[in-house]
Structure formats: structure tokens, C-alpha cells
């Protein structure tokens, strides 16, 4: 009799409730992580007074995470500028407005493309590395050892990384803007028949100071966001090597989602 009961089909309501249960659990987990990240950000801001003490570590992190990313960031920006010029230049040439390609490239890169591309690259290259590093320290109980020795992990690990990545994201964004606009100018000159002088005259004429400030503010916020999310995800890592990989994946996905949302909010704040 018991064997026959085990062969009965499952209830039809179970498959209906299971997706809702998983979705609710995911939302609760996301809210919990957001709270932990905000709490970590508050602790980091409170520890800013100790930045001179951690200046050496901050400079090391700026080189390790920022300077070493210049090459890949520059290549990405150069070809993105070329692609942007190709796609817009063909349409503008058909409309007889090919000289405005300088305006479109300059405004697009300074306001949006530069900070967004830099943030995506740093999320993939730096955010994942940062999460894996701190997650491994968490698994191997190195962070517990720091606390036993009376060293605050936020001051020792998080603060230098957040400050370094925030500043270097701004610097890398400025480099991306220059290289991306240069790539657009090359395509404009050789493919769209727009002279360099015409390109840059149009760019300087219509590019506003607000566009540049908006892009740099985005870069600073994105850099801070990537570092905070990556460190928070690393500090909550459990489950050995599999947990480190899972935390790295969550950090990258969460950073990208938050970057897109905050990008919209900052753009609306500046231009609406």
C-alpha cells in the first residue's frame, strides 16, 4: 500500500507555487545583499579618516586594478569609437549631415559611452578579481584572523579598494573619452570624408561642460559601486571553492544591474 502511494503523481499545485517561491527567495536575498552593501558603504565612509594610514595600500590597489587596465580599456574604447562613427556616419552622410559626426561622438562618449564601457570592463576584470580575492580570504579564515588581531577588515581591505577603484575609474574614463573620440575622428576622416579640423570644431562647439561632468560623476559612482558590491559579496562568501565562484558570478551580475539602474538615475538628474 505504501509503495502504491509513492507511485501517485505529485499534486498539480506544486509546480505552480515553486516558481513563486524561488522568485520570492531571490528577491529577499537581493534585498538582504543590498542592505549589507549599503551598510558596508556606510562603514567605509566612516573609515575615510584612516585613509592616510592606508595610503600605501591604496596606491598599490590603484596600480594593480587601474594602471594595469589601461591597455584593454584603451583598445575597447578605440574600436568602440570606430564602430560608433561607422554606424552613425553612414546615416549622416546619406542625410547630408556628415560633419555632425564630431558632435555625436564627443557627446556620446563624454556623457555615456566612456563611463559605461569603463565600468563594464572594470566589473569583468577588477570586480571579479576583487571578489575572488576577498572570498578566498574569507574561506581560509584570514579575515577572522585580522579581527582577532584587532584589525578592522573594512579599514584594511575595503577602504583602499573602494578609494582606488573610484579614482581610477574616473581616470580611465577620461582616457576612454579621448581615445574613443580619436577613433571616431579616424573613421570620419578616412571613411566619411570629414576632415579632422571639422570633426574637432564640431565637437568643441556643441560639447557642454555638463556633459563632461555627468560622465565623470557616473565614473566615480560606478567605481565606488563596483568595489562595494565586490567586497560585500566577497565578505559573505561561504562554501569553499564553489562558494568563491558563486560569489564572483553574483558580484559581476549585481554590479552590471546596479550600473544600468544608476546610469539612468544620474542621466535623469543631470538632463531632466
Secondary structure as GFF3:
##gff-version 3
##sequence-region A 1 272
A	DSSP	alpha_helix	2	6	.	.	.	ID=ss1
A	DSSP	alpha_helix	12	46	.	.	.	ID=ss2
A	DSSP	three_ten_helix	48	50	.	.	.	ID=ss3
A	DSSP	alpha_helix	55	61	.	.	.	ID=ss4
A	DSSP	pi_helix	62	66	.	.	.	ID=ss5
A	DSSP	three_ten_helix	67	69	.	.	.	ID=ss6
A	DSSP	alpha_helix	70	94	.	.	.	ID=ss7
A	DSSP	three_ten_helix	98	100	.	.	.	ID=ss8
A	DSSP	alpha_helix	101	108	.	.	.	ID=ss9
A	DSSP	pi_helix	109	113	.	.	.	ID=ss10
A	DSSP	alpha_helix	114	122	.	.	.	ID=ss11
A	DSSP	pi_helix	123	127	.	.	.	ID=ss12
A	DSSP	alpha_helix	128	139	.	.	.	ID=ss13
A	DSSP	alpha_helix	142	148	.	.	.	ID=ss14
A	DSSP	alpha_helix	153	153	.	.	.	ID=ss15
A	DSSP	pi_helix	154	158	.	.	.	ID=ss16
A	DSSP	alpha_helix	159	190	.	.	.	ID=ss17
A	DSSP	alpha_helix	196	206	.	.	.	ID=ss18
A	DSSP	alpha_helix	209	235	.	.	.	ID=ss19
A	DSSP	alpha_helix	240	271	.	.	.	ID=ss20
###
